Amino acid sequence: MIRVPHMLLVGASGQNQGKSTLTCRLIARYAAAHKVVGVKITTIRERNGECPRGGKGCGVCTSLEGDWALSEETGENPDKDTGRMFAAGADQVFWLRVFQSHLAEGVGALLDRIGPDRPLICEGNSPRLVLSPGLFLVIRDLTGQAAKPSATAVAHRADGSLIFDGTDFDLPLARITCSQDRWALRRDATAVIMAGGKSRRMGTDKGLLKVGHKPMIEHIVDQLRPHFSELLVSANDPDKYAFLNLPVVSDRQVDQGPLMGIASALDKARHDRVFVTACDIPEVDIDLMASLLRHAHHHDGAVGRTPEGHLEPLFAVYRKRFATAANATLATRARGVRAAIERSDMAIIDLDAQSEPINLNTPEDLARYEATRR
């Protein structure tokens, strides 16, 4: 899977559902501050026979001499999707025509041509089969008709969905943001930063340690804010975190460990899905966070598992119904989050060494982390 964190991929369950309208409105919104690149990917699923895109004579299949073709568009034809991207303010526009069997090869060539770290807006469903974008949105059919196969194949990987009524979308576009050339969706979900620990090994409150020129907990808040419509802090000393201007949720009963903090936060959260992270994980892996949120849809939550078999319960997603297992565990006087997970239906996501959350538990950990930031 090719990781493209600076790409917004827009798919749709059918034809003429507003993909180009959405991409062009977002380009127009952010083109002044970012050199946005527009991309159209046309995936051809058959080399011979009936055109998979429908109709005859469009020329896409017959004009493709090799396995894929990449062209930089000029915007001379304003009626084409690529021309509309130019008119909306895209800095460059590319069109990739590619047989599905060579999709990874074509996408790799596209990314080599554009270069790293440029904000991209791309139309298409099938690219999600070979790449992992920073954000994948799917436009659903207003009429409820069956989705086309290319959409069905990747629907479970969507970070969000929206509907176009021919004039506007049911999701306010202000919730789709581009910051530091990376796309984000402010989801109907809650993020909770756990800051109620004793910080014994660090010797001082870890959340208030400086990362750069700001407390570590504020550094975490800045990373989470574009992705969640509600942020909470779990702590038993609200005054200590008043500078964040966020609600602080105290434990229902103190000194019961992080499971009590999670259960108390689930009670107060406005949304069903609640992402939990410790205040000593300074860098939020946005891709992993998004994956956990997606996997939690059909379970009580989602949690990562390291190659050694250890769970990461303080970088995980819990749904409201996880409170049943949490409260039952607490009633037995057990405090471990893992014990509650064993009572519940959690999706377990296997992590590789690169995606394990990195905690700062000691002054030595902090010194090593700061050295990597210089």
N, C-alpha and C positions, 0 to 999 in steps of 0.2 A: 504494500500500500504506500503510495507516494504522499508524503505529508506536505500540505501547502497551507500553512497557517494564515497567510495573507489573502486567501481566496474566499469570496462569498459565492457559493454555487446555488443557483436558482433552478429548481426543477418544477414539473407540473404533472398532474395526473392525466391530463389530456391536452389536446390541441387548443389553441386560441383561448388560453385561460389567463393571460396577463403577464407572462414571463418578461416579455420585452418592455411592457409598461413599468413593471417593478424595477427592472435593472436600470432603465433610463431615468426613472425618478430618483433612484438612489445615486446614480452618477451625477445628476444635476445637483443633488443636495450636497455632495461632498467633493465635487471636482475642483472647487475654488481652493480648498485646503490640501487636497491630495491629488497626485497625478495618477488618477484611476485608469486602469487598463481594462477595456471591454473585450470579452472573449465569447465567441459563438462556437460551440462544438457540435457538429452534426455527425452522429454515429450511424454508420450504415451496417446493418446486420446481415446482409446477404450480398454476395458478389454477383450472383446471377438470379434471374427470376423476377418476381413482382417486387416493386419498390416498397421497402418497409415503411416509408414515410407517407405512402398513399399517393395516388394520382400518377399520371404519366407526363413525361417531358419536362420535369423540373431541371434535369441536367446534373444534379448532384452526383448521382451514381456513375453516369456515363462519362463525366468529365474527369473522374479520378483514375489516373493512369497507374499509380502504384498502390501501396497499402494505406497511405495517408498523404494528405497535402495540406500545407500550412501557408496561409497568405496573410500579409498585412494589408488591411483594407484602407481605402482612401476616403471613403465617405461620399464618393461621387453620386451614388444612388441613394437618396434619402429615404426611399421606400423600403429598403432592405433593413433587417434587424441591425446589421452592423452600421448602416448609415444613420439609423436612429441613435445608436450609441454615440457616434461622432457628434451629432446635433445636440445631444444632451451634455456634451462637454468632456468626453473621454479623451485622455491624452494620446492613447494609441488604441487600435482595435485590430484583433486578429480573428481569423476564421480557420478552424481546424476541421477538415473533412477526413473521416477515418473509419476503416472497417473495425467492427467491434473486436475482432480477434487481435488487432494491433493497436488497441486503445492506449495501453500503457506506453507503447513506443511513441505514439503520436503526442500524447500528453507530455512525455519527457522532452520531446523536441520543442514543444510549445514553451515549456518552462525555461529551457536553455536559451531560447530566443528572447524571452522577456527579461530574464535576469531575476535574481533573488529579491525578496522583501518589497516588491511593488504591490500595492493593493489592487486585486483583480476582482472583477465581477464576471461570472461565467454562467451561461445558460446551458442547461442540459441535465438529464437524469443519469444516463449511463456513465459519465465520468466518475460518479460516486463509487462505481465498482472498482476503480483502480487508484483513486486518490482520496485523501482525507483532508477536506478543506477546513478552514477556520470556522466556517459557518455554512450549514446546508439547510435551505428553506425549500419547502414544497408547497405549491399552490394547488389547493384541492378544488374539485369540480363543484360548483354551486348547485348543480342539478342532481348530484348523487349518482351519476353514471359510473360504470365500472372503470377503474383506472387502466391505463395502457400498461403493457407488460414491463416496459422500461421503468415506470414509476413504481409498480408493485415490487420490483426486485430490490429497490433501495429505500422504500418508504420507512422501514424500521431504523434507518440511519439518519433520519431528518432531525435537526435540532428544533425545528418549529414548523408550523404550517399556517397558511392564511388563505382567504377566499377573496376573489375579485368579482365584483358584481357588474362589471362593465364600466364602472366609473371610479370606484375607490376600493380599497382593501379593508377588511375587517380588523386588521392589525395596524395601529398607528405607526407610520414609518419612522417617527422619532424614536421608537424603541429599537430600531436597527441603527447602530452607530459605527463609525470608523474612527478609531483613536490610535495614534502611532502606527498608522497604515494597517491596522488589524481590525476586522469586522467583529461585531458582537451583537447579540440579541438579548435585550432585557426581558428575561423569561418571567412567566407567572410562577415563580418559585422563590423560596426563602433561602438565604445563606446565613449561617450561624458561625461566628468565630468563638471558639472555646477559650476563655481566658480566666478560668477559675482555678487553675492548678497552683500548686505550692511553689513551683520553680526551685526546688531544693538544690538540684545539681548546679543550676546556674547561679544561685545565690542572690538573685534579684528577680523582679517581675519580668518575665521574658517578653511579654507583649509590649512593654514600655522601653525595651532596649532600642537604641537608635540603629536604623538601617539607612545608611546615607545620612540625610538630614531630618528624618522623621521617625517616630516610634514604629517598631515593627508591625504592630497591629494596624496602624494607619496605612502602612505600605500594603498590607493585605487587603484592607478595605478598598483602596484605590484600584486594585486588580479585580475585585469582585463586583464593584458598583455597576459597570456596564452590562453585567450578565444577569442581575437579579432585581426584581421589583421591590424586594424587602430584604434588608440586612439587619441582623440582630447580633448582640454581644451576649455571651453567656458568662456571667461573673456575679460574685456576691458582694462586690464593692462598687456600686454604680457611679459614685463620685469620681473614682479613679479614671473612668473612661468617658466622662462627660464631654471632653473635648472632641469626641467623635461625632457628637450630635446624633447618636443612634440609640434606639431602645436597648436597655440592658435588662436581661432576664435573669433573675436570681433563682437559685435552686429552691424547690419546694421544701427540701430538708438539706441542711448544709452537711459537709464532710461525708458525702455519700459517693464521691467520685464522679467521673465523667458521664456515666450512664444516667445519673440523676440530672446532670446538666442537659443531656440530650432529651430526656423525657420532659423536663420542664420547658425546654425550647419548643418541642413539638406541640405542647399545650398552647403556647402563645403565638406560634407562626400562623400567618394568614393563609398560607398556601399548603397544598398537599405534599409536594416534594420539598424536602429540606436538605440542603447541602451543608455538611458540617466539616469544618477544618479547624485544626489546632492553631493557636496563636504563635506557635514556634516553627511553623512551616512558612518561611518567608516568600517562597516563589510558588505561586499557584499554577499547577499544570492545567491550563485551560482545556487542552484536548482531553485529558483524563477526566476532568470535571464534567465536560460535556458528555463523554461516554457513560459515566456513572448516571447522569440524569436520564439519558436515553434508556439504559438498561433497567432503571427503576420503575418504568411505566407499568410493567406487568408483574411486579414483585413488591415485597414490603420495603425494598430499598436495594441498594447496590454498594458493594464494598470490594476493594482491591485485595488481591492475595499475592504476596511476594514469591519469587522463585523458591525461597526456603519454606514456603507454606504458611507464613505469618499473615494475618489479616491486618488491614489498615483502617480500623474503625473510626479514627479521627481525621480521615480524609475520605468521606463516604456520603452517600445520599440515603436518607430515611424518609419514608412516607408516614403520614399521620398514623396509619394503622400499626406501625411498628411500636407505638406506645403501649399496645396490649402486651407484647412480649417484654418490653422494658419494665413496665410496672409489675408484671408477674415475677420477673427476675428480682427486682428490688424487694418485693414482698418476702422473698426467701432469705433476705439479708445479704444476698450476693450483690456485688457492685460492678462486676466486669461486663463491659459492653459485649465481649465475645460470647458470654453466656446467654445474653439476650438474643444475639444473632443466631445462636444454635436453636432457639425456640421459634424462629421466624423463617419466612420464605424470602431470603435475600439472594439477589443475583451476585455471583462471585466472579470477579473479573481478574484473570491472571495477568500480572504485571511482569514486564521485563526489568532488568537492572536499571535501565535509564528512566523508567517511569515511576520508580518508587519515590514517594514523598520524602524529602530530606528535612529532618527535624534538627533544630539547634537546641541541644540540651545542656551544654557546658560552655564555659568561657572559651575553651579551645575550639569547639564547634563554631562559635561566633567569629573567632579570629580567622579561621580557615574560610568561612563564608565571605567575610569582608575582603579577604585577600583576592577572592575570585572576582569581586566587583570592581577592583581597581583597574 
